């Protein structure tokens, strides 16, 4: 497929940006490389179906392999932050580090071993490095990537050959208590170690002999040590709440201890340019210090809710990564101290160690949950600068359907257009409303904009010129709260604090029929179904209502369940479901039509199968959703079940059929069935429980749903490309 991708991409208008393709392919390999190495067919059976919808690779090839599973609900649109989960350690992972060339990762664990991993595929490199007789607490590569140093609770420091995994010389002995932190000097000639014996020690990396006397000064356990990039200074952090600087040549303290943390210091690091020092602490904060003066730089970085266990700079000194006992990894802007994006979540226990890759594009983290995780360091970052221009609250934003523009509405009474690529304003503000603008939206063909306002009017605008189209649409007797075009662009729907929903002819601006009445308090949100036949509305009367867009009549009873104001409503793209958000802090999913119970598996659309195999063009029906009836479903739609299952059930006992279901093993990522048969593999970011008729929907994440009806599997996987 790689060769095909390369040749087919040439000259294709969708693939002009070669760098974008390269990045996308790299991410594909990082996430799915291990499973492709394990079993090549799963390139098609598992990797393509679970790649993000916006991936150029996915868009190019998914259509060429129609007979695979399809993620119908809950599919990632873009590559998630977590790339790979490295499993192998049998006890908590305490330390992680990239090799300087970015190709390998080294990890240490309470299972007394050091492990090497391929940073591209996530696969182990060789056997675990064994020799320590107690927990491994710290690991690090030499700057030339040829050696590894490790520290342990067995009081020793060990050197290893990074190529063969063999020990280099004897253990370095001298500390009288646990060794907590180890690091090479940038010139690879020395090793520094910190210990619970309250000392810092220097070692000759060539001979393993101590260099000078222990560095004494800390009054409690030393938890973290590091060399400055120019090898002239050593940095140490301690449970005595201080950070200390030492002269690497003389072993003497440099200045006074850096005091500021109100609890134990757990991790310290120099910036690559040697100008700043970074520290993390039990006081839940990260702190920056001026390496020259020892003074704090700015305020502490707050956000973690538990002990900060590990901190590190990116190679360009612009970002900071921190890990915490709150189970998260956080990114920070090193210049402003502000968080970058949301916390990276995925670990299920304390994060103990974090580090950037040498090119700063990835982050590696190790955790007490026994896993190592790789993250995309770019995920969650804002794109460009904020769009400045409005002089009051921004109330509504929307992309144009062609994704090239953004429209915004504001309490400053204006509507503004922006270039979505550059963030620059397009033209001047659109003036016309005499009160706050509350809602804005593009027409499906991107040529017009509609806006609603507290001046009780709806206004149409030419998206090209910014000029009003006709007169304001008048009829509401109170503030307009929400506006939207129908998907066919012929109508506009509006909701209002006058308790009504109104339809308008988008061409003439005239009302269509009578107002839709039924809500008993303010209407807050309105939307058309994708097929334009229905309207959904939400209200401060705590209900969601469906309306027939042709007759204006209510469809069924109000949808009740929210316990506070409903603020937003929307249809699913297939018009079968409605989502609503409320001041009661919940999101609810509703069936937009009465659905068929998941009680039979029916496949009757011959177009979904290859015409070369007419024997598959039949209707298969079973009586109930039980495993002894030989079909597998992860969808609320009965036609999405996998009905061709004899191969998967072969040899299984009646008890296997009736009680042993296919399930997702969240550790391995495999969906496993009777006799441990493997159906497909799920990448780490998608390992959420799939839809199952026996379980309730989980909000906010929800349950992903899969269409398995056309899935070629087992020995017949080659049919995934047949049409």
Secondary structure, DSSP 8 states (H G I E B T S, - for coil): -HHHHHHHHTT-GGG--HHHHHHHHHHHHHHHHHHHHH-TTHIIIIIHHHS-TT-HHHHHHGGG--SS-EEEES--SS--SEEEEE---SS-EEEEEE-TTSSEEEEEETTS-EEEEETTT--B-SS-B---SS-EEEEEE-TTSSEEEEEETTS-EEEEETTT--B-SS-B---SS-EEEEEE-TTSSEEEEEETTSEEEEEETTT--B-SS-EE--SS-EEEEEE-TTSSEEEEEETTSEEEEEETTT--B-SS-EE--SS-EEEEEE-TTSSEEEEEETTSEEEEEETTT--B-SS-EE--SS-EEEEEE-TTSSEEEEEETTS-EEEEETTT--B-SS-B---SS-EEEEEE-TTSSEEEEEETTS-EEEEETTTT---SS-----SS-EEEEEE-TTSSEEEEEETTS-EEEEETTT--B-SS-B---SS-EEEEEE-TTSSEEEEEETTS-EEEEETTT--B-SS-B---SS-EEEEEE-TTSSEEEEEETTSEEEEEETTT--B-SS-EE--SS-EEEEEE-TTSSEEEEEETTS-EEEEETTT--B-SS-B---SS-EEEEEE-TTSSEEEEEETTS-EEEEESS----S-------GGGS-TT-GGG-S----SSS-GGG--B-BSSSGGGSB---HHHHTT--HHHHHH---EE-TTT-EEE-GGG-EEEE--GGG-S----TTS---TTT---EEE-TT---GGGGGGGG--
